Amino acid sequence: MTPNELRVAILGVKRWIRGDERAPNKPLMMAYAIAKYIQGHGQMFSYEDEVDRDVHLLLKRFGPSRKAYHPEYPFWRLFNDGIWRLDNAEECIPRSSNTDAKKSELIKHQVTGGFSDEIYELLQNDTQLAIELLETILSESFPESIVPEITAQLGLEFTFKQVQKRDPNFRREVLNAYNGKCAICGFDARINDDLFALEAAHIKWKQFNGPCGVNNGLALCVIHHKALDKGVIGFNSDFDLILSSSLNGGEMVERFFFEYSGKKLILPRQSKYYPSVSFLEWHNREVFKK
Ligand SMILES: [Zn+2]
């Protein structure tokens, strides 16, 4: 296998995404393994001692809100993508509904998993390639405000180049529509005439085909932008701000967040620029942490 064939194989896995529903299981499982290789981990990971805890935490922190998290799914299913090796898997009894092994079976048989022999060898001999693939996997699945948090959680200290395709007009159009103010708190600091710490946020992520149009944008200060991408805040169809029940903190959190709970967005003057309810609904379903 050549590095290029490996890139193609990894991107092939990514296309497993179901419509616009976030399915970060496989990307996070692959990112976890590659990050650990960069740090010198051996080829195989123990389901019981490593993946069940570490990937569960990644899914909980960075995946959509779900009743339960299943690190066993990507651990098992990447094998079918032809890039993954499983050891001690032969005797695992599958679920009745599909061919996946139950988590209890993975633990009982001490199953280990990791990238296939040839992929492991490639990644081990070429750290730059590993870093590049890690960046590809994460930037295809998460907005750029979240990627550094994931790499930090994975124990890595570098940041990526973040070369991403973006629509150069998006930022300007969104900030103009919102009159250069944060749509939540009205923050509008300028140095001379230049806005700073005010950003154009995507409501529906680009990674899930969210368009670069004003109806999918919000002008937000950096704090509220981060909170939107983390699912700490969301909006109902009347544009009222809703807060995640998991949010807590002291006086500044009170001022930045709780004081705006239930308050309406500061909307653009022109209704044609209002956020589309369908994008707000996507955000509520796939990002907002209830
Ligand atoms: Zn703000």
Boltz pocket constraint, residues with backbone or C-beta under 6 A from the ligand:
constraints:
  - pocket:
      binder: B
      contacts: [[A, 182], [A, 183], [A, 184], [A, 185], [A, 186], [A, 187], [A, 220], [A, 221], [A, 222], [A, 223], [A, 224]]
      max_distance: 6.0
